[in-house]
Amino acid sequence: MMYGRPKDQYRWVIQGLLITAQLCIGINVLAPAPLFPLIMEEYDLERASVSILVVVMALMIAVGNVPSGLLAAKYGIYRTFAAGSLLMSAGIVAPFMPNFLGHIIWRIVFAFGVGLVIPLVGAIGSQWFDRKELPLVNGTNWMGQIGGMSLSMFIAVPISSSIGWDYTLSIFGCVALAGAFAWLILGKGQSTTNTVPISPGLSELLSVLREKTTILISLALIGPLFTYLTLNAWLPTYYNEVFGFDLARAGMITALAPLAGVIASPVSGILSMKLGLRKPFLIGSGFLFILCAFGTFSINDIRIIHTAIIGLGISMWVFFPMVFNVATELPDKSATQIAVVLSAGLFVGNLSSLGGPLLVGITTDSLGTYIPSFTILALMPVLMIIASILIPETGPRGITALPTTNQDRSMS
């Protein structure tokens, strides 16, 4: 992709559809979390059992990432994106599930759809937008998902108090269905070929996976994904059971984390561009992550809790996009190799996050307290700090940065 691509104003319609898709992901991905106590009461479940609603999601998102590019290459980006978007509306059937197993099944379907859609968002953006526009485009896309997560945590419990938790999840599924129909009606490929780059060969894939930087990026993503996902899933229940907050208030407090990320992500990007460095943001967010993670559960003081939750969101959504920046700036890497690096990191991070919700559920059921598992969660971001120290500095002022730019890279 080159600079100076002819401008097509329809690209902003496509961008609106991509933001809508990310919003649909965000509003559904952790929607059951603030409703855990209601679901546990409905089906007489223990914490370990209800955690499966989050665990299977992380697993199936990772699984869905694998065939996404292959399906897009064979059937086209438009059709694959549409299929994934339709699968993301699986929550519509929540009120009609006869038992808890039924809810696990529709969560699997939803998560597989997410796994198909997320890798294609970048591919679609690269079809329509000039490379100079992509940082703004990609950042806005992430804001859509973060905003959706925050919105669902704010409104899930208040809506459920009126119509029930299952119909609340169904409404969120309807939002995703509306997004899918919007794509079917308005979405289209920028070119007639409507294809994505061919997946890398096995030898290339293995060589990139063995590189030190790939391993470090994968290690760096374990901490935030493991801790952030699990705390967001369990803190509303913890605040309800331990601190005595009502569920609506607990959900709204937890929603401050992604809400803070909506602001922190673009601001950190601007500051990083001005400073010309990436590692200070990576290392700093790691230390902030640990401090704020402990603050979310250690003291029943609403001011400390609010500050810690906001800090948790800032650290997560500064670190996550910054790791993506590092990967895209790696020297001597084609666009395909960069995609392999990021896919490996996300795959490892998502797989590791499977154990977090189960860890909390099992240990709390056994020990009668959340503190041991929450302490482990708070210490996991140490991996972020270690990996960030060892990751090469790729910013313009970094010693290891090369003068080559993204426009010089092959799109092979």
C-alpha positions in Angstrom: 0.0 0.0 0.0 1.4 3.4 -1.0 1.0 7.0 -0.1 -1.1 9.1 -2.4 -3.9 6.6 -3.0 -6.9 8.3 -4.7 -9.4 9.4 -2.1 -12.8 7.8 -2.0 -15.2 9.5 0.4 -17.1 6.2 0.8 -14.1 5.0 3.0 -15.7 7.0 5.9 -18.8 4.9 5.6 -16.6 1.8 5.8 -14.9 3.2 8.8 -18.3 3.8 10.4 -19.1 0.1 9.8 -15.8 -1.0 11.3 -16.4 1.1 14.4 -19.9 -0.4 14.6 -18.5 -3.9 14.4 -15.9 -3.1 17.2 -18.7 -1.6 19.3 -20.8 -4.8 18.9 -17.8 -6.8 20.0 -17.2 -4.6 23.0 -20.8 -4.5 24.2 -21.1 -8.3 24.1 -17.7 -9.6 25.0 -17.9 -9.2 28.8 -21.6 -8.6 29.1 -22.3 -11.6 31.4 -19.6 -10.5 33.9 -21.7 -7.9 35.9 -24.6 -10.4 35.8 -22.7 -13.3 37.3 -24.5 -13.3 40.7 -27.9 -13.4 38.9 -26.8 -16.2 36.6 -25.3 -18.2 39.6 -28.6 -17.8 41.4 -30.7 -18.8 38.4 -28.8 -22.1 37.8 -27.4 -22.7 41.3 -23.9 -22.5 40.1 -20.5 -22.1 41.8 -18.1 -19.4 40.7 -15.9 -21.8 38.8 -18.8 -22.9 36.7 -20.1 -19.5 35.8 -16.5 -18.5 34.8 -16.9 -20.8 31.8 -18.9 -18.1 30.1 -15.7 -16.0 29.9 -13.2 -18.9 29.5 -14.8 -20.3 26.4 -15.0 -16.9 24.9 -11.2 -16.4 25.2 -10.6 -19.8 23.8 -12.9 -19.5 20.8 -11.6 -16.1 19.9 -8.1 -17.6 19.6 -9.5 -20.5 17.6 -11.4 -18.2 15.3 -8.3 -16.2 14.4 -6.8 -19.2 12.8 -9.1 -19.7 9.8 -10.1 -16.1 9.4 -7.4 -15.2 6.8 -7.8 -18.4 4.9 -11.6 -18.0 4.6 -11.2 -14.4 3.5 -8.7 -15.5 0.8 -11.1 -18.1 -0.5 -14.5 -16.4 -0.1 -13.6 -12.8 0.1 -13.3 -10.3 3.0 -16.9 -9.1 2.6 -18.5 -12.5 3.0 -16.2 -13.6 5.8 -16.7 -10.4 7.7 -20.4 -10.7 7.2 -20.4 -14.3 8.4 -18.5 -13.4 11.5 -20.7 -10.5 12.2 -23.8 -12.7 12.0 -22.3 -15.2 14.4 -21.6 -12.4 16.9 -25.3 -11.9 17.3 -25.7 -15.3 18.9 -26.7 -13.7 22.2 -30.2 -13.1 20.8 -31.1 -16.7 21.7 -30.2 -16.3 25.4 -33.8 -16.1 26.7 -34.6 -19.4 25.0 -31.8 -21.5 26.5 -33.2 -24.3 28.7 -30.1 -24.6 30.8 -26.6 -23.3 31.4 -25.1 -25.5 28.7 -27.2 -23.6 26.2 -25.6 -20.3 27.2 -22.1 -21.8 26.9 -23.0 -22.9 23.3 -24.1 -19.5 22.2 -21.1 -17.9 23.8 -18.9 -20.3 21.8 -20.7 -19.2 18.6 -20.3 -15.5 19.5 -16.6 -15.8 20.3 -15.9 -17.7 17.1 -17.5 -14.9 15.1 -15.3 -12.3 17.0 -12.3 -14.4 16.1 -13.2 -14.2 12.4 -13.9 -10.5 12.4 -11.1 -8.9 14.4 -8.2 -9.9 12.0 -10.2 -8.5 9.0 -10.8 -5.1 10.5 -7.2 -4.1 9.7 -7.3 -5.7 6.3 -10.4 -3.8 5.3 -9.0 -0.6 6.6 -5.8 -1.1 4.6 -8.0 -1.5 1.4 -9.7 1.8 1.9 -7.3 4.1 3.6 -3.9 5.7 2.8 -1.1 4.5 5.1 -0.9 8.0 6.6 -4.5 7.7 7.7 -4.2 4.3 9.3 -2.9 5.3 12.8 -6.0 7.4 13.3 -8.3 4.8 11.7 -7.0 1.9 13.8 -7.0 4.0 17.0 -10.6 4.9 16.5 -11.5 1.3 15.9 -10.1 0.3 19.3 -12.0 3.2 20.9 -15.2 1.6 19.5 -14.5 -1.7 21.2 -13.4 -0.1 24.5 -16.5 2.1 24.5 -18.7 -0.9 23.9 -17.2 -2.7 26.9 -17.8 0.4 29.1 -21.3 0.8 27.9 -22.3 -2.8 28.6 -20.9 -2.6 32.1 -22.8 0.6 32.8 -26.2 -0.6 31.6 -26.3 -4.4 31.9 -27.5 -4.5 35.5 -30.0 -1.6 35.3 -31.6 -3.2 32.2 -31.7 -6.6 33.8 -33.5 -5.3 36.8 -36.4 -4.4 34.5 -36.5 -7.3 32.0 -34.1 -10.0 33.4 -30.5 -10.9 32.7 -31.2 -13.2 29.8 -33.3 -10.6 27.8 -30.5 -8.1 28.5 -28.0 -10.3 26.8 -30.5 -10.8 24.0 -30.8 -7.1 23.5 -27.0 -6.9 23.2 -27.2 -9.6 20.6 -29.7 -7.6 18.7 -27.2 -4.7 18.6 -24.7 -7.1 17.0 -27.3 -8.3 14.5 -28.1 -4.7 13.5 -24.4 -4.2 12.9 -24.2 -7.3 10.7 -27.2 -6.1 8.6 -25.5 -2.7 8.3 -22.4 -4.4 6.8 -24.5 -6.6 4.5 -26.3 -3.5 3.1 -23.5 -0.9 3.1 -20.2 -2.9 3.3 -18.1 -3.6 0.2 -14.6 -4.2 -0.9 -12.5 -1.3 -2.2 -11.3 -3.3 -5.2 -13.0 -6.0 -7.3 -10.6 -8.7 -6.1 -11.7 -8.4 -2.5 -8.9 -10.6 -1.3 -6.3 -10.6 1.4 -2.6 -11.4 1.2 -1.8 -15.1 1.0 -0.9 -16.6 4.4 2.8 -17.1 5.1 4.4 -20.4 4.5 5.2 -22.8 7.3 8.9 -22.2 7.2 8.5 -18.4 7.3 5.9 -18.7 10.2 8.2 -21.0 12.2 11.3 -18.7 11.7 9.4 -15.6 12.9 7.9 -17.5 15.8 11.4 -18.4 17.0 12.7 -14.9 17.0 13.4 -13.2 20.4 11.2 -10.2 19.8 8.2 -12.4 18.9 8.7 -14.3 22.2 9.0 -11.1 24.2 5.9 -9.6 22.7 4.0 -12.8 23.4 5.3 -12.8 27.0 4.4 -9.1 27.4 0.8 -9.7 26.4 0.2 -12.6 28.9 0.2 -10.2 31.9 -2.4 -7.6 30.8 -4.7 -10.0 29.0 -4.7 -12.5 31.9 -5.2 -9.9 34.6 -7.4 -7.3 32.9 -9.9 -9.9 31.5 -10.2 -11.7 34.8 -10.5 -8.6 37.0 -13.2 -7.2 34.7 -15.0 -10.4 34.9 -14.9 -10.9 38.7 -14.7 -7.4 40.3 -18.4 -6.6 40.0 -19.2 -9.9 41.8 -16.4 -9.2 44.3 -17.7 -5.7 45.1 -21.2 -7.1 45.5 -20.3 -10.0 47.8 -17.4 -8.6 49.8 -17.8 -4.8 49.8 -21.6 -4.9 49.8 -22.1 -2.7 46.7 -25.3 -3.3 44.8 -24.8 -4.9 41.4 -25.6 -1.8 39.3 -23.1 0.3 41.2 -20.5 -2.5 41.0 -20.9 -2.7 37.3 -20.6 1.0 36.8 -17.4 1.2 38.9 -15.8 -1.5 36.8 -16.9 0.2 33.7 -14.5 3.1 34.5 -11.6 1.1 33.3 -12.5 0.9 29.6 -14.0 4.4 29.8 -10.5 5.7 30.9 -9.0 3.7 28.0 -11.1 5.7 25.5 -9.1 8.8 26.5 -5.8 7.2 27.4 -5.2 5.3 24.1 -5.2 8.2 21.7 -3.5 10.6 24.2 -0.6 8.1 24.7 -0.3 7.7 21.0 0.1 11.4 20.5 2.6 11.7 23.3 4.6 8.7 22.0 4.8 10.4 18.6 6.1 13.6 20.1 8.6 11.8 22.3 9.8 9.4 19.6 10.0 6.5 22.1 7.9 3.5 23.0 9.5 1.7 25.9 8.9 4.3 28.6 5.1 3.9 27.9 5.4 0.1 28.0 7.5 -0.1 31.2 5.5 2.7 33.0 2.2 1.1 32.2 3.5 -2.2 33.6 4.3 -0.6 37.0 1.0 1.3 37.0 -0.9 -2.0 36.2 0.5 -3.8 39.3 -0.1 -0.8 41.6 -3.7 -0.3 40.4 -4.5 -4.0 40.3 -3.8 -4.2 44.0 -5.8 -1.1 44.6 -9.0 -2.5 43.0 -9.6 -5.0 45.7 -7.4 -4.3 48.8 -9.2 -1.5 50.5 -12.9 -0.7 50.7 -12.6 3.0 50.1 -14.5 4.3 47.1 -12.0 7.0 46.3 -9.1 4.4 46.2 -11.2 2.0 44.2 -12.2 4.6 41.6 -8.6 5.7 41.2 -7.3 2.2 40.9 -10.0 1.2 38.3 -9.2 4.3 36.2 -5.5 3.6 36.5 -6.1 0.0 35.5 -7.8 1.1 32.3 -5.1 3.7 31.5 -2.3 1.1 31.9 -4.1 -1.5 29.8 -5.1 0.8 26.9 -1.7 2.5 26.9 0.2 -0.8 26.8 -1.9 -2.7 24.3 -1.8 -0.3 21.4 1.8 0.5 22.1 2.8 -3.1 21.7 1.1 -3.1 18.4 3.2 0.0 17.5 6.4 -1.8 18.4 5.5 -4.8 16.3 4.7 -2.7 13.2 8.0 -0.8 13.6 10.2 -3.8 13.8 13.1 -3.5 11.3 13.5 -5.8 8.4 10.0 -7.2 8.7 7.4 -7.4 5.9 3.8 -6.7 6.6 3.1 -10.5 6.6 5.8 -11.2 9.1 4.5 -8.4 11.4 1.1 -10.0 11.2 2.6 -13.3 12.3 4.3 -11.6 15.3 1.0 -10.0 16.4 -1.0 -13.2 15.8 1.5 -15.2 17.9 1.3 -12.6 20.7 -2.5 -12.5 20.8 -2.8 -16.2 20.5 -0.5 -16.8 23.5 -2.1 -14.0 25.5 -5.7 -15.1 24.8 -4.8 -18.8 25.6 -3.1 -17.8 28.9 -6.2 -15.7 29.9 -8.3 -18.9 29.9 -6.9 -19.8 33.3 -7.7 -16.5 35.0 -11.4 -16.7 35.5 -11.2 -20.3 36.5 -8.4 -19.6 38.9 -10.6 -17.1 40.8 -13.7 -19.3 40.7 -11.9 -22.5 41.9 -9.7 -20.9 44.6 -12.6 -18.8 46.0 -14.9 -21.7 46.1 -12.2 -23.8 47.9 -10.8 -21.1 50.2 -13.7 -18.9 50.8 -11.8 -15.7 49.8 -10.8 -13.9 46.6 -7.6 -12.5 48.0 -5.1 -15.3 47.0 -6.3 -15.4 43.3 -6.5 -11.6 43.1 -3.0 -11.3 44.4 -1.7 -13.6 41.7 -3.5 -11.6 39.1 -2.0 -8.4 40.4 1.5 -9.8 40.2 1.2 -11.2 36.6 2.0 -7.8 35.0 5.5 -8.3 36.2 5.9 -10.2 32.9 4.9 -6.9 31.1 7.8 -5.1 32.8 10.4 -7.8 32.2 9.4 -8.2 28.5 9.2 -4.4 28.0 12.7 -3.9 29.3 14.1 -6.5 26.9 12.0 -5.5 23.9 14.0 -3.3 21.4 13.2 0.4 21.2 11.6 0.9 17.8 10.7 4.6 18.1 12.5 7.2 15.9 14.7 8.2 18.8 15.5 4.6 19.7 19.0 3.2 19.2 17.7 0.1 17.5 15.2 1.9 15.3 16.1 1.9 11.6 15.3 4.8 9.2 13.0 2.6 7.1 9.3 3.3 7.3 6.2 1.3 6.8 5.8 2.5 3.3 9.0 0.7 2.4 7.8 -2.6 3.5 6.6 -5.3 1.2 2.9 -6.3 1.6 3.8 -10.0 0.9 
